[in-house]
Amino acid sequence: MYDAAADDPTRVQESHVSTEPMSSDPRTALAQAIQVVARSGDLDTSLEGILTSAAGALQPRMGAVFVQDPDRAGLHPVATHGIDAAAAARLASEVADPAHPFTTAATGRVETFDREAAGPDGAVFIGAYLPLVVTSGGVEVSLGSMGLTWAAPRVLDETERDTLRALAALAAVAIDRSRLGSTAAERSEWFERMAHTDPLTGLANERTVGRVFELELARAARQGTEVSFLMLDIDDFRATNIEGGHEAGDDVLRQVAAVLSESVRMVDTVGRIGGDEFVVVAPGSAGSVVAKRVLEGIAALPPVGGRVISISAGIARFPTDGADTQALIASATEALAQARNGRHGAVESGVGALED
């Protein structure tokens, strides 16, 4: 863990932690590290605070914390002390060696004290390396490793070793807490997404569309503008399900949903409200343009189970065809019924049929 740059008095040591001077008393240093972890919601700050506490109590030449990323192989540096950016990059490269003490501490879950190593200039360094371990479901899990080095000669007494063990345990708790927080946030985001989207197609669900529809109508009423509401049905979808099975039906739904997502504008909201029924809330007067774009995209889809995919659509416009959501839905539903009574791929609106 030799840092040639450490001999350069002009080097800059990077740190994100700004705290009061750390105590040289091990017990006080540990208490200060605990306070840093308790008050910080950021993993980098917590680990840097732990290293700073270790530096105050044990006066190492340098130190680092490496963490195993669950999404990437190997160990990755998260916090350092007494190492500049260039040296940290070199150390990160060296740790890729399975025999490196940081790596063996993490993978073997074994602590090592008083390990000698020679730097490029022949100077001898003494290193201490500890695994960062938590227990999950009764099983010990290694999250990474922490290491400190001193210029030789240096022998850690039992109190200093216990201090290092305690700081390593605190670092493991900080990493575990950070991961649990990330998992909880991801799960919350997933539930939030599921509450607003259709799980099969990824489009907005009926509840979300209804909320957006209300908001767009209120905005249009205030600004004196229009809103187009499109209802779309897949032609002969029941026959596709019967002949090709639900897998074929689901394939058609996903393909139609993809075309809808690609055809609408950024300001439009597209959703699936059940079965083979889709809707689009389009602010302004561009409903007919959006509908034509959708029909063109659907017409380009390959057949599924030997059946050509097509849709019919009904359009209602605010305020021409209704002054509220119920009236507009009723108008769009009636226009859709008229479209389905005609040829496949037809669009009907409050102003008559539109050519596909």
C-alpha positions as CSV (number, residue, x, y, z in Angstrom):
1,M,0.0,0.0,0.0
2,Y,3.0,2.3,-0.6
3,D,2.2,5.8,-1.8
4,A,5.2,7.4,-3.5
5,A,3.3,10.7,-3.6
6,A,3.3,10.7,0.2
7,D,6.9,11.9,0.1
8,D,5.9,15.0,-1.8
9,P,5.1,17.8,0.7
10,T,3.1,19.6,-2.0
11,R,0.5,16.8,-2.6
12,V,-3.1,17.4,-1.8
13,Q,-5.0,14.9,0.3
14,E,-8.7,14.7,-0.6
15,S,-11.4,14.4,2.0
16,H,-15.1,15.1,2.1
17,V,-15.1,15.1,5.9
18,S,-14.8,18.4,7.9
19,T,-15.1,17.8,11.6
20,E,-13.4,18.8,14.9
21,P,-9.9,17.4,15.5
22,M,-10.1,13.7,16.2
23,S,-8.9,12.5,19.6
24,S,-5.7,10.4,20.1
25,D,-7.6,8.5,22.8
26,P,-9.0,5.3,21.2
27,R,-12.2,5.4,23.2
28,T,-12.9,9.0,22.4
29,A,-12.0,8.5,18.7
30,L,-14.5,5.6,18.5
31,A,-17.2,7.7,20.1
32,Q,-16.5,10.5,17.6
33,A,-16.7,8.0,14.7
34,I,-20.0,6.7,15.9
35,Q,-21.4,10.3,16.0
36,V,-20.2,10.8,12.4
37,V,-22.0,7.7,11.2
38,A,-25.2,8.4,13.2
39,R,-25.4,12.0,11.9
40,S,-24.5,11.2,8.3
41,G,-26.9,9.8,5.7
42,D,-24.1,9.5,3.2
43,L,-21.9,6.4,3.0
44,D,-18.8,8.2,1.7
45,T,-19.0,10.7,4.6
46,S,-19.5,7.9,7.2
47,L,-16.5,5.9,6.0
48,E,-14.2,8.9,5.7
49,G,-15.2,9.9,9.2
50,I,-14.3,6.4,10.5
51,L,-10.9,6.7,8.7
52,T,-10.3,10.1,10.2
53,S,-11.1,8.8,13.7
54,A,-8.6,5.9,13.1
55,A,-6.0,8.4,12.0
56,G,-6.5,10.5,15.1
57,A,-6.2,7.5,17.4
58,L,-3.5,5.4,15.7
59,Q,-1.5,7.9,13.6
60,P,-1.2,5.7,10.4
61,R,0.7,6.9,7.4
62,M,-2.4,6.1,5.2
63,G,-5.6,4.2,5.1
64,A,-8.5,3.1,2.9
65,V,-11.8,1.3,2.9
66,F,-12.7,-0.9,0.0
67,V,-16.3,-2.2,-0.6
68,Q,-17.7,-5.0,-2.6
69,D,-20.3,-3.7,-5.0
70,P,-23.1,-6.2,-5.4
71,D,-23.6,-5.1,-9.0
72,R,-19.9,-5.2,-10.0
73,A,-17.1,-7.7,-9.4
74,G,-14.2,-7.0,-7.2
75,L,-13.5,-4.4,-4.5
76,H,-13.9,-0.7,-5.1
77,P,-12.4,2.2,-3.0
78,V,-15.0,4.3,-1.2
79,A,-12.9,6.2,1.3
80,T,-9.2,7.0,1.8
81,H,-6.9,8.9,4.2
82,G,-3.5,10.2,3.4
83,I,-3.6,9.1,-0.2
84,D,-3.9,11.5,-3.2
85,A,-6.1,10.7,-6.2
86,A,-3.3,9.2,-8.3
87,A,-2.1,6.9,-5.5
88,A,-5.7,5.9,-4.8
89,A,-6.1,4.9,-8.4
90,R,-2.9,2.8,-8.3
91,L,-4.0,1.1,-5.1
92,A,-7.4,0.3,-6.7
93,S,-5.6,-1.4,-9.6
94,E,-3.4,-3.3,-7.2
95,V,-6.3,-4.6,-5.2
96,A,-7.5,-6.5,-8.3
97,D,-4.8,-9.0,-7.4
98,P,-6.5,-11.8,-5.4
99,A,-3.4,-12.0,-3.2
100,H,-3.5,-8.3,-2.2
101,P,-4.0,-7.9,1.6
102,F,-7.2,-5.8,1.1
103,T,-8.6,-8.6,-1.1
104,T,-7.6,-11.5,1.1
105,A,-9.1,-9.7,4.1
106,A,-12.4,-9.3,2.3
107,T,-12.7,-12.6,0.6
108,G,-11.2,-14.7,3.5
109,R,-12.8,-12.7,6.3
110,V,-9.5,-12.8,8.1
111,E,-7.8,-9.9,10.0
112,T,-4.1,-9.3,9.6
113,F,-1.9,-7.2,11.8
114,D,1.8,-6.3,11.6
115,R,2.1,-7.3,8.0
116,E,5.4,-6.1,6.4
117,A,5.7,-4.8,2.9
118,A,8.4,-2.9,1.1
119,G,7.7,0.2,-1.1
120,P,9.5,0.9,-4.4
121,D,12.1,2.9,-2.5
122,G,12.9,0.0,-0.2
123,A,11.2,1.5,2.8
124,V,9.4,-1.0,5.0
125,F,5.8,-0.5,5.9
126,I,3.6,-2.2,8.5
127,G,0.0,-2.9,7.6
128,A,-3.2,-3.9,9.4
129,Y,-6.1,-5.2,7.3
130,L,-9.6,-6.1,8.6
131,P,-12.7,-7.5,6.9
132,L,-15.9,-5.6,7.1
133,V,-18.4,-8.3,8.2
134,V,-22.1,-8.3,9.1
135,T,-24.4,-11.2,9.9
136,S,-27.5,-11.6,7.7
137,G,-29.9,-14.4,8.3
138,G,-27.4,-16.1,10.6
139,V,-24.7,-16.0,7.9
140,E,-21.6,-13.9,8.0
141,V,-21.4,-11.7,4.9
142,S,-18.2,-9.8,3.9
143,L,-18.9,-6.3,2.6
144,G,-15.3,-5.2,2.0
145,S,-12.1,-4.5,4.0
146,M,-10.4,-1.6,5.8
147,G,-6.6,-1.2,6.0
148,L,-4.1,1.1,7.6
149,T,-0.3,1.3,7.2
150,W,2.6,2.8,9.2
151,A,6.2,3.3,8.6
152,A,8.2,0.5,10.2
153,P,8.9,-0.2,13.0
154,R,5.3,-0.3,14.4
155,V,3.6,-2.9,16.6
156,L,0.0,-2.4,17.5
157,D,-0.9,-3.2,21.1
158,E,-4.1,-5.0,22.1
159,T,-6.0,-1.7,22.8
160,E,-5.1,-0.4,19.3
161,R,-6.1,-3.7,17.7
162,D,-9.5,-3.6,19.6
163,T,-10.0,0.0,18.4
164,L,-9.4,-1.1,14.8
165,R,-11.8,-4.0,15.2
166,A,-14.4,-1.7,16.6
167,L,-14.0,0.9,13.8
168,A,-14.1,-1.9,11.2
169,A,-17.3,-3.2,12.7
170,L,-18.8,0.3,12.6
171,A,-17.8,0.7,8.9
172,A,-19.5,-2.6,8.2
173,V,-22.7,-1.4,9.9
174,A,-22.5,1.9,7.9
175,I,-22.2,0.0,4.6
176,D,-25.0,-2.4,5.5
177,R,-27.3,0.5,6.5
178,S,-26.6,2.2,3.2
179,R,-27.5,-0.9,1.3
180,L,-30.6,-1.4,3.3
181,G,-31.6,2.2,2.6
182,S,-30.9,1.7,-1.2
183,T,-33.0,-1.5,-1.2
184,A,-35.9,0.2,0.6
185,A,-35.8,3.2,-1.8
186,E,-35.7,0.9,-4.8
187,R,-38.6,-1.2,-3.4
188,S,-40.6,2.0,-2.7
189,E,-39.9,3.2,-6.2
190,W,-41.1,-0.1,-7.6
191,F,-44.3,0.0,-5.6
192,E,-44.9,3.6,-6.7
193,R,-44.3,2.7,-10.3
194,M,-46.6,-0.4,-10.0
195,A,-49.3,1.8,-8.5
196,H,-49.3,4.1,-11.5
197,T,-48.6,1.7,-14.4
198,D,-50.0,-1.3,-16.1
199,P,-47.7,-4.2,-15.4
200,L,-48.0,-5.9,-18.8
201,T,-47.4,-2.9,-21.0
202,G,-45.7,-0.4,-18.7
203,L,-48.2,2.3,-19.7
204,A,-50.2,4.4,-17.3
205,N,-53.0,2.6,-15.6
206,E,-56.6,3.7,-15.5
207,R,-56.2,5.5,-12.2
208,T,-53.3,7.5,-13.4
209,V,-54.9,8.4,-16.7
210,G,-58.0,9.6,-14.8
211,R,-55.9,11.9,-12.6
212,V,-54.1,13.3,-15.6
213,F,-57.3,13.7,-17.6
214,E,-58.8,15.8,-14.7
215,L,-55.7,18.0,-14.5
216,E,-55.5,18.6,-18.2
217,L,-59.2,19.6,-18.4
218,A,-58.8,22.0,-15.5
219,R,-55.8,23.6,-17.1
220,A,-57.5,23.8,-20.5
221,A,-60.6,25.5,-18.9
222,R,-58.3,28.1,-17.2
223,Q,-56.4,28.8,-20.4
224,G,-59.2,28.5,-22.9
225,T,-57.5,25.7,-24.8
226,E,-58.5,22.3,-26.1
227,V,-57.9,18.7,-25.0
228,S,-58.3,15.6,-27.1
229,F,-59.3,12.3,-25.6
230,L,-58.7,9.1,-27.7
231,M,-60.1,5.7,-27.0
232,L,-58.6,2.8,-28.9
233,D,-59.6,-0.8,-29.3
234,I,-57.7,-3.7,-30.9
235,D,-59.8,-5.2,-33.7
236,D,-60.8,-8.8,-33.3
237,F,-58.6,-9.2,-30.2
238,R,-60.9,-11.8,-28.7
239,A,-60.3,-14.0,-31.8
240,T,-56.5,-13.5,-31.4
241,N,-56.8,-14.8,-27.8
242,I,-58.9,-17.8,-28.8
243,E,-56.8,-18.8,-31.8
244,G,-53.3,-18.0,-30.5
245,G,-53.8,-18.2,-26.7
246,H,-53.1,-15.6,-24.1
247,E,-49.4,-15.5,-25.0
248,A,-50.3,-14.3,-28.5
249,G,-52.8,-11.8,-27.0
250,D,-50.2,-10.4,-24.6
251,D,-47.7,-10.1,-27.5
252,V,-50.2,-8.0,-29.4
253,L,-50.9,-5.8,-26.4
254,R,-47.2,-5.1,-25.8
255,Q,-46.7,-4.3,-29.5
256,V,-49.6,-1.9,-29.6
257,A,-48.4,-0.3,-26.4
258,A,-44.9,0.2,-27.9
259,V,-46.4,1.9,-31.0
260,L,-48.5,4.1,-28.8
261,S,-45.5,5.1,-26.7
262,E,-43.5,6.0,-29.8
263,S,-46.4,7.8,-31.5
264,V,-47.5,10.2,-28.9
265,R,-45.9,13.5,-28.0
266,M,-44.0,14.3,-24.8
267,V,-47.0,16.2,-23.5
268,D,-49.5,13.3,-24.1
269,T,-50.4,10.6,-21.7
270,V,-51.1,7.1,-23.0
271,G,-52.6,4.3,-20.8
272,R,-54.2,0.9,-20.8
273,I,-57.5,0.9,-19.0
274,G,-58.3,-2.8,-19.3
275,G,-58.4,-5.7,-21.8
276,D,-57.5,-4.4,-25.2
277,E,-58.6,-0.8,-24.4
278,F,-56.1,2.0,-24.6
279,V,-56.6,5.8,-24.1
280,V,-54.6,8.9,-24.9
281,V,-55.0,12.3,-23.3
282,A,-53.6,14.8,-25.7
283,P,-53.5,18.5,-24.7
284,G,-54.4,20.9,-27.5
285,S,-56.1,20.1,-30.8
286,A,-53.7,17.5,-32.1
287,G,-55.8,14.4,-31.3
288,S,-56.4,13.6,-35.0
289,V,-52.7,13.9,-35.8
290,V,-51.8,11.6,-32.9
291,A,-54.5,9.1,-34.0
292,K,-53.2,9.0,-37.6
293,R,-49.7,8.5,-36.4
294,V,-50.8,5.6,-34.2
295,L,-52.7,4.0,-37.0
296,E,-49.7,4.2,-39.3
297,G,-47.5,2.6,-36.6
298,I,-50.0,-0.2,-36.0
299,A,-50.3,-0.9,-39.7
300,A,-46.5,-1.5,-39.9
301,L,-46.6,-4.2,-37.2
302,P,-46.0,-7.8,-38.4
303,P,-48.9,-10.3,-38.0
304,V,-49.2,-12.2,-34.8
305,G,-50.4,-15.8,-35.1
306,G,-51.2,-15.1,-38.8
307,R,-53.5,-12.3,-37.9
308,V,-53.0,-8.7,-38.9
309,I,-53.0,-6.2,-36.1
310,S,-55.3,-3.2,-36.4
311,I,-57.1,-0.8,-34.1
312,S,-60.2,1.4,-34.2
313,A,-60.3,4.7,-32.4
314,G,-62.8,7.3,-31.2
315,I,-61.9,10.9,-30.4
316,A,-63.7,13.4,-28.2
317,R,-62.6,17.0,-27.8
318,F,-62.9,19.4,-25.0
319,P,-64.9,21.6,-24.9
320,T,-66.6,20.8,-28.2
321,D,-67.8,17.3,-27.3
322,G,-68.1,17.7,-23.6
323,A,-67.3,19.9,-20.6
324,D,-66.1,17.2,-18.1
325,T,-64.5,13.8,-18.1
326,Q,-67.7,11.8,-18.0
327,A,-69.2,13.6,-21.0
328,L,-65.9,13.3,-23.0
329,I,-65.6,9.6,-22.2
330,A,-69.1,9.0,-23.3
331,S,-68.5,10.9,-26.5
332,A,-65.3,9.0,-27.2
333,T,-67.0,5.7,-26.4
334,E,-69.8,6.5,-28.9
335,A,-67.3,7.5,-31.6
336,L,-65.3,4.3,-31.0
337,A,-68.5,2.2,-31.4
338,Q,-69.1,3.9,-34.7
339,A,-65.6,3.2,-35.8
340,R,-65.8,-0.5,-34.9
341,N,-69.0,-0.8,-36.9
342,G,-67.1,0.2,-40.0
343,R,-63.9,-1.1,-41.5
344,H,-60.9,-2.1,-39.4
345,G,-58.5,0.7,-38.7
346,A,-61.1,3.4,-38.7
347,V,-61.2,6.6,-36.5
348,E,-64.3,8.5,-35.6
349,S,-64.6,11.8,-33.9
350,G,-67.2,14.4,-33.0
351,V,-66.6,16.0,-36.4
352,G,-66.9,12.7,-38.4
353,A,-64.7,9.9,-39.8
354,L,-61.0,10.4,-40.3
355,E,-59.1,8.5,-43.0
356,D,-56.4,6.2,-41.8
